Amino acid sequence: MDTCKCSTQIRNLTVRKHDGVILHDVSFDVHHGEILALIGRNGAGKTTLLKALLGRIPYTGTVVFHNSKGEQISNPRIGYVPQNLVFDRSMPVTVGDMLCSNMGGMPVWLGHKKEKLNQARKLLATVGGNPSLLNKRIGSLSGGEMQRVLLAFALDPKPDLLLLDEPVSAVDRRGIEVFYDLVTSMRAEHQMPIILVSHDLSHVEKYATRAVLLDRTVLVSGSVREVMKTPEVREAFGLKLTGGVK
């Protein structure tokens, strides 16, 4: 495995809206091979930060991406797995349609070449998806199936940064373990930087390597173990000051 040094460097990122400052002077790095957990109370600005990284909202400050050679990337590829996907479940679009269109940029109604379908099948296999999913309509997928498909969608082309926004909110307990085990194995294999937004501290402790506590700005950052012991985390999540994380 190569010792790649891809990274994302966020400096002084600020988001303003007409009614005030949503994020102020946010700075941290996420490095190659890391799963950085972004934690904080509701309204702390976590989703706003992801939208800024995705280029969906304006911000001031800098976000710099570096590739495996340490060179700056001007047009980074960002994979994104949302908390949920809002769409018309009656649409006759299959998983195969979705993945093949993403690969080739071809409209769904023009069909898919066998080569693209085979590529989609292999991509599904990397996220533990059964090949039969290719023929299933998007609207008929279970929560766990949907998250696997969204993860597959986010991984092609291979991203310079992968964003996971509460990715298991619609998945049962067994599916949660499977999903995170999958993400952990992909981190080991592909070594891409990952930012994980999660409200579940047990998931953060088990799967993340570093953590950032956000409340419109960075309150605490460091290793998961260090961050979890801080009074700021205990206060944000209503934990007992005398004990550890529940």
N, C-alpha and C positions, 0 to 999 in steps of 0.2 A: 504494500500500500504506500503510495507516495505521501510525503509529509507536506501537504499543501498548506498554504498560509492565507486562504481566503478570509476576508474579514469585512465587517461593516462598522464604520466609525461615525457615531452621532455626536454632534457638538452644538451646544447652545440652541437646540431646536425649540422654537416658540411658535405657538398657534394662537392667533387672536381672532375673536369674532366681535360683532358689534356690541355684544353685552359683556365683553371683558376678555381676559386671558384664559384660555383653556389649558394650555401647556406653557410652562415657563422655564427656559434655560435647561432643557433636558440634555444630558450628556452621558453616554456610556458606549462601550464597544461590545461587539459580539464576534467571537473568533471562530475560525475553522474548527469543526468538530465539537462545538459547544451547543448545549441546549440551555438557553438563557430564559428563565421564567420571569415574566412580567406580572407582578402581583400588585394588589391594592384594592381599596374599597370601590363600590359602585360609584361612578362619576369621577374617578381619579384621573381619567384621560387615557386609559389603555387603548381603547378602540380608536380614539382620535390619533394617537401615535402611530398605530398601524396604518390608518388612512393616509397619514402624512408620508410614511415610508413607501406606500403604494402609489404616491403621487396624486391622490384623489382630492386632497385639500391643500391650500397654500400654507407655507410656513416660512419662517426666517431661521437662519442657522445653516448648518451644513450636514449632509449625509454623504459619506464617501465610501465607495465600495472598492475593494482590492481583490485582484484575482490570485491564482495560485503562484504567480511569479512576483507578487507584490506590486503589480502595476495597477494604476487606477482604472476602474471600469466606468465608462461614460454612460452606457446603456445596460444597466444590470438587469438580469432576469430574476424576478421575485415570484416565488411560488406562494400561494395563499389558500389556506383551508379555513373557510368561515365557520362561525358557530352554527349557522343554518343557511340553507339556500332557499330563497323565496322565488317561486316560479309557478307556472300553471301546470298542475299535476296531470291535466288531461292531454297535454301535448304528446304527440306520438313520436317522441325522440328517445332513442335507445342509448344505452351506455356506449355502444360501439359508435353511434353517430357522434356523440359528444367527444369521445377520445380521438377519433379519426379526423374530425373537423379541426380539432386543436392541433393535430400534427401537421396537417397539410394545408389548412386555411381554405379548404374546399367546402362549398355549401352542402348541407345534409342531403338535399334532394338530388344531387348528382351521383350519389352512391359512393362506395369506397373500394379502392383497389385491394386485392388480396394481400399485398405487401403491407398496407396500412393496418388491415385487420389483424394480421399476424403480429405486427408491432404493438397494437393495442392489447392483444392477448398476452404478450410477454410483459407489458407494462402492468397489467392487472395482476399477473403472477407475482411481480415484485412486491406488491402490497397485500399479498395473500388473498386475492380475489379469484373466485372460480370463473373459468372461461365462459360459463353459461351466462354470466352477468352481461356479456356483450349484447345479448339479444333482449335483455329486460328493459322495459321503459323506465326512464328516470323517475317518473311519478310513482312507480310500484316498489321502489327500493326501501328496505328497512333502514333505520338510523345507522346501523353499523355498516351496511352495504354502501350507503350514500357517502359516509366518511372515507371509506376505502377508495371509492371512485373519485371523490374530490382530491384525495391525496395523490392518486395516480395522475389526475389532471394537472396537479400542481408540480409534479416531478418531471414533466416533459414539455419543453426542454429542461434539462437539469438546472435548477435555480442557483443563483449566487447567494440567495438568502431565502429561507423558508419560514413563513409566518403561519402559526397555528393559533386561531382565535377561539378559545373554549371549544376545541374540536370534538369533545366527547359529550356534549350537553344532551344529545338525543340518543345516546348509546347506553345499553344496559351494562351491568357491572362486569360481566365476562367480556363484553365487547370493548370496554374501556381498557382492560388489561391487555387484550390482543392488540388494540390500536397503539398503545404506548410501547409495548414490546416491539412492535413493527417500527415505530419511529426511532426507538433506541438502536435497533439493528441497522437501520438506514444511516443513522448518524455515524455508526462505526464503519459502515461500508463506503459511504459517499463523502463523509466528512464535511458536509455543508453546514454553515452556521444556521441555527434554528432559534427563533424567538417564539416562546410558548406563553400565551395568556391563559391563566387558570385561576379560578377561585378556590380550588381544592388544594390545600397545603400538603396533604398526604401525597398527592400526585407529584407536586413540586419536589418534595423531599425524596421521593423514590426515583424520579426520572430526570430531573434537571441537574445541571452541573453548576450553574451560577444563577443568581437571582437579583432582580431590581425591584425595590418597593417604590411605587410611583404614587404620588398624590399631587398632580399638576406639575410637579418637579420630582427629581430623584431624591428620595429621603435616605435610602440605604442601598448599597450595592456590594456584592462580594460573593463568596462561596455560599451555597445554599445553607450549609450548616451555620455559618457566621450570621447570615441575614436572619435566619429563623430565631436566633437567640436574642435579637435586639428588642428593646422596649417599643420601638416604633412599629414593628410587626405585631407584637402582642396587642398594642393599642388599636391598630387598624382593624384587626380581626376579632377584637373582644376577648382575647385570651387572658388567662390568669397570669398576673405578673410574677407569681411565685413558682409557677410550673413551666413546663416546656410546651411545645405545640401539641394541641389536642389531637 
